[in-house]
């Protein structure tokens, strides 16, 4: 295994740690989010990456008619639902309301985009 084989995995680990740090510090700005430890935050980042890769596309496909009728606004509901699934799966991560998980998803997407931009 060469160095170039390990670079994608190292890139993913760096992205997870950065997104985990963002998750860990989000309760400071979003009052209805609670994260127990930094380890929990990294697990949340990992679970969110899996959910966004596997579950979110399925939900988007199923909800196409509703998304079309609402002119794309139902896509926001899908994002919030994915965050709630993550909160259900990860102990030590709780979230309430609709606006807080929506903002949480946006911030996490922005952090992930910034980190990915630095890695390219």
PASEBA-1860 file (N, C-alpha, C; in nm, 3 decimals):
! residues 120
1> XXXXXXXX> 0.083/-0.117/0.000/0.000/0.000/0.000/0.088/0.124/0.000 ~ 0.070/0.206/-0.100/0.151/0.325/-0.112/0.089/0.445/-0.043 ~ 0.166/0.551/-0.047/0.122/0.675/0.015/-0.006/0.730/-0.049 ~ -0.016/0.717/-0.182/-0.134/0.769/-0.251/-0.260/0.689/-0.220 ~ -0.245/0.565/-0.170/-0.361/0.486/-0.127/-0.418/0.536/0.005 ~ -0.334/0.594/0.089/-0.377/0.639/0.220/-0.433/0.781/0.220 ~ -0.403/0.859/0.117/-0.445/0.999/0.113/-0.597/1.018/0.118 ~ -0.676/0.940/0.044/-0.822/0.961/0.056/-0.874/0.932/0.198
9> XXXXXXXX> -0.820/0.830/0.263/-0.864/0.797/0.398/-0.822/0.906/0.496 ~ -0.701/0.955/0.482/-0.653/1.063/0.569/-0.736/1.189/0.547 ~ -0.771/1.218/0.422/-0.855/1.333/0.390/-0.991/1.320/0.457 ~ -1.050/1.200/0.454/-1.180/1.177/0.516/-1.171/1.191/0.667 ~ -1.065/1.141/0.728/-1.047/1.151/0.873/-1.032/1.298/0.915 ~ -0.956/1.375/0.839/-0.940/1.518/0.869/-1.074/1.588/0.859 ~ -1.153/1.555/0.755/-1.285/1.616/0.739/-1.376/1.579/0.855 ~ -1.371/1.453/0.900/-1.453/1.409/1.014/-1.416/1.485/1.141
17> XXXXXXXX> -1.288/1.501/1.166/-1.244/1.571/1.287/-1.286/1.718/1.282 ~ -1.272/1.782/1.167/-1.313/1.923/1.155/-1.463/1.938/1.170 ~ -1.540/1.849/1.107/-1.686/1.855/1.122/-1.726/1.819/1.264 ~ -1.653/1.726/1.326/-1.678/1.694/1.467/-1.655/1.813/1.557 ~ -1.551/1.890/1.527/-1.524/2.011/1.605/-1.638/2.112/1.587 ~ -1.688/2.124/1.464/-1.800/2.215/1.440/-1.924/2.168/1.517 ~ -1.950/2.038/1.517/-2.064/1.984/1.591/-2.046/2.009/1.741 ~ -1.924/1.991/1.789/-1.897/2.008/1.932/-1.922/2.152/1.979
25> XXXXXXXX> -1.891/2.250/1.894/-1.906/2.390/1.933/-2.041/2.451/1.894 ~ -2.124/2.379/1.819/-2.253/2.433/1.779/-2.348/2.461/1.894 ~ -2.348/2.385/2.004/-2.438/2.422/2.114/-2.413/2.562/2.170 ~ -2.294/2.617/2.145/-2.266/2.753/2.191/-2.350/2.856/2.116 ~ -2.390/2.826/1.993/-2.470/2.921/1.916/-2.614/2.874/1.894 ~ -2.636/2.744/1.907/-2.771/2.688/1.890/-2.815/2.626/2.022 ~ -2.910/2.689/2.087/-2.946/2.652/2.224/-3.018/2.517/2.237 ~ -3.082/2.469/2.132/-3.158/2.344/2.144/-3.081/2.222/2.097
33> XXXXXXXX> -2.949/2.236/2.088/-2.862/2.124/2.052/-2.774/2.093/2.171 ~ -2.758/1.963/2.198/-2.672/1.921/2.309/-2.580/1.809/2.261 ~ -2.450/1.826/2.285/-2.350/1.725/2.250/-2.269/1.699/2.376 ~ -2.263/1.572/2.418/-2.195/1.537/2.543/-2.044/1.559/2.538 ~ -1.976/1.494/2.444/-1.830/1.497/2.439/-1.782/1.522/2.296 ~ -1.652/1.545/2.282/-1.595/1.561/2.149/-1.604/1.431/2.071 ~ -1.588/1.318/2.140/-1.601/1.188/2.075/-1.742/1.171/2.018 ~ -1.842/1.212/2.094/-1.980/1.208/2.045/-1.994/1.296/1.922
41> XXXXXXXX> -1.931/1.412/1.922/-1.939/1.503/1.808/-1.878/1.441/1.682 ~ -1.765/1.371/1.697/-1.703/1.305/1.582/-1.791/1.191/1.533 ~ -1.853/1.119/1.626/-1.946/1.011/1.588/-2.065/1.071/1.513 ~ -2.115/1.186/1.559/-2.226/1.253/1.490/-2.183/1.289/1.347 ~ -2.063/1.341/1.331/-2.013/1.376/1.197/-2.005/1.251/1.109 ~ -1.960/1.140/1.166/-1.949/1.015/1.090/-2.088/0.963/1.051 ~ -2.180/0.961/1.145/-2.316/0.913/1.117/-2.385/1.004/1.015 ~ -2.365/1.134/1.028/-2.424/1.228/0.930/-2.368/1.202/0.790
49> XXXXXXXX> -2.239/1.170/0.781/-2.182/1.142/0.648/-2.244/1.016/0.588 ~ -2.268/0.916/0.671/-2.332/0.793/0.622/-2.477/0.821/0.583 ~ -2.550/0.892/0.669/-2.690/0.923/0.639/-2.703/1.008/0.512 ~ -2.613/1.104/0.495/-2.618/1.189/0.376/-2.583/1.112/0.249 ~ -2.506/1.005/0.263/-2.467/0.924/0.148/-2.573/0.820/0.113 ~ -2.635/0.761/0.215/-2.725/0.647/0.192/-2.873/0.686/0.205 ~ -2.910/0.744/0.317/-3.052/0.767/0.347/-3.108/0.889/0.275 ~ -3.033/0.997/0.274/-3.084/1.122/0.218/-3.125/1.109/0.070
57> XXXXXXXX> -3.043/1.045/-0.016/-3.088/1.031/-0.155/-3.217/0.950/-0.169 ~ -3.235/0.849/-0.084/-3.358/0.770/-0.087/-3.477/0.857/-0.047 ~ -3.461/0.936/0.059/-3.568/1.025/0.103/-3.601/1.130/-0.003 ~ -3.498/1.181/-0.070/-3.520/1.280/-0.175/-3.595/1.219/-0.292 ~ -3.562/1.096/-0.326/-3.631/1.029/-0.436/-3.777/1.004/-0.402 ~ -3.803/0.958/-0.281/-3.940/0.932/-0.239/-4.022/1.061/-0.234 ~ -3.958/1.171/-0.195/-4.032/1.296/-0.174/-4.034/1.388/-0.295 ~ -3.997/1.340/-0.412/-3.995/1.425/-0.532/-4.131/1.492/-0.558
65> XXXXXXXX> -4.242/1.420/-0.553/-4.371/1.488/-0.580/-4.400/1.603/-0.482 ~ -4.374/1.579/-0.352/-4.399/1.685/-0.253/-4.302/1.801/-0.273 ~ -4.177/1.769/-0.307/-4.077/1.872/-0.329/-4.116/1.959/-0.449 ~ -4.169/1.898/-0.552/-4.212/1.975/-0.670/-4.331/2.064/-0.633 ~ -4.427/2.009/-0.559/-4.544/2.087/-0.520/-4.509/2.206/-0.431 ~ -4.406/2.190/-0.350/-4.367/2.298/-0.258/-4.254/2.383/-0.315 ~ -4.226/2.364/-0.444/-4.121/2.440/-0.514/-3.984/2.425/-0.448 ~ -3.956/2.306/-0.397/-3.825/2.275/-0.341/-3.813/2.294/-0.191
73> XXXXXXXX> -3.913/2.352/-0.128/-3.901/2.377/0.016/-3.906/2.250/0.099 ~ -3.966/2.144/0.047/-3.971/2.019/0.122/-3.832/1.958/0.139 ~ -3.740/1.997/0.053/-3.601/1.953/0.066/-3.544/1.991/0.203 ~ -3.586/2.105/0.255/-3.543/2.148/0.389/-3.595/2.052/0.495 ~ -3.716/2.002/0.478/-3.774/1.906/0.572/-3.693/1.775/0.569 ~ -3.650/1.735/0.450/-3.567/1.614/0.438/-3.436/1.633/0.515 ~ -3.374/1.751/0.502/-3.250/1.779/0.576/-3.272/1.770/0.726 ~ -3.379/1.828/0.775/-3.409/1.824/0.918/-3.436/1.681/0.963
81> XXXXXXXX> -3.507/1.605/0.882/-3.536/1.466/0.915/-3.408/1.383/0.928 ~ -3.311/1.408/0.841/-3.183/1.338/0.848/-3.110/1.372/0.978 ~ -3.116/1.497/1.020/-3.053/1.537/1.147/-3.123/1.468/1.265 ~ -3.256/1.459/1.259/-3.330/1.389/1.365/-3.298/1.240/1.368 ~ -3.278/1.178/1.253/-3.237/1.038/1.250/-3.102/1.022/1.318 ~ -3.011/1.114/1.291/-2.879/1.110/1.355/-2.891/1.125/1.506 ~ -2.976/1.216/1.551/-2.995/1.236/1.695/-3.055/1.111/1.759 ~ -3.138/1.040/1.685/-3.197/0.915/1.736/-3.091/0.804/1.747
89> XXXXXXXX> -2.999/0.801/1.651/-2.900/0.693/1.646/-2.781/0.714/1.739 ~ -2.745/0.839/1.767/-2.624/0.867/1.845/-2.662/0.909/1.987 ~ -2.628/0.826/2.085/-2.654/0.867/2.224/-2.560/0.982/2.263 ~ -2.613/1.076/2.339/-2.533/1.192/2.378/-2.549/1.310/2.286 ~ -2.632/1.295/2.182/-2.660/1.403/2.087/-2.810/1.422/2.082 ~ -2.856/1.537/2.129/-2.999/1.567/2.127/-3.023/1.700/2.057 ~ -3.141/1.709/1.998/-3.176/1.828/1.921/-3.327/1.846/1.928 ~ -3.374/1.970/1.935/-3.516/2.000/1.944/-3.554/2.106/1.841
97> XXXXXXXX> -3.682/2.110/1.809/-3.733/2.214/1.720/-3.716/2.181/1.574 ~ -3.746/2.278/1.488/-3.729/2.262/1.344/-3.618/2.353/1.292 ~ -3.613/2.475/1.341/-3.516/2.572/1.292/-3.373/2.535/1.334 ~ -3.356/2.487/1.457/-3.223/2.452/1.507/-3.157/2.342/1.423 ~ -3.226/2.229/1.395/-3.161/2.128/1.311/-3.138/2.175/1.167 ~ -3.223/2.266/1.120/-3.203/2.321/0.987/-3.074/2.403/0.982 ~ -3.054/2.488/1.080/-2.931/2.567/1.089/-2.811/2.476/1.110 ~ -2.828/2.374/1.194/-2.722/2.276/1.219/-2.676/2.213/1.088
105> XXXXXXXX> -2.770/2.170/1.005/-2.736/2.109/0.876/-2.664/2.204/0.785 ~ -2.710/2.331/0.781/-2.643/2.430/0.697/-2.500/2.455/0.743 ~ -2.480/2.473/0.872/-2.345/2.499/0.924/-2.254/2.381/0.895 ~ -2.303/2.260/0.916/-2.223/2.141/0.891/-2.186/2.130/0.743 ~ -2.277/2.163/0.655/-2.249/2.161/0.511/-2.143/2.265/0.475 ~ -2.153/2.383/0.534/-2.056/2.489/0.506/-1.917/2.448/0.554 ~ -1.908/2.394/0.676/-1.779/2.350/0.730/-1.720/2.240/0.642 ~ -1.804/2.145/0.601/-1.758/2.036/0.518/-1.708/2.089/0.384
113> XXXXXXXX> -1.777/2.186/0.326/-1.734/2.247/0.201/-1.602/2.321/0.213 ~ -1.585/2.394/0.322/-1.460/2.468/0.344/-1.343/2.371/0.361 ~ -1.363/2.268/0.442/-1.255/2.171/0.465/-1.222/2.099/0.335 ~ -1.324/2.061/0.258/-1.300/1.994/0.131/-1.226/2.087/0.033 ~ -1.258/2.215/0.036/-1.190/2.312/-0.049/-1.041/2.323/-0.016 ~ -1.007/2.317/0.110/-0.866/2.323/0.150/-0.792/2.195/0.114 ~ -0.863/2.084/0.108/-0.798/1.957/0.081/-0.772/1.934/-0.068 ~ -0.843/2.006/-0.154/-0.823/1.989/-0.300/-0.700/2.058/-0.349
END
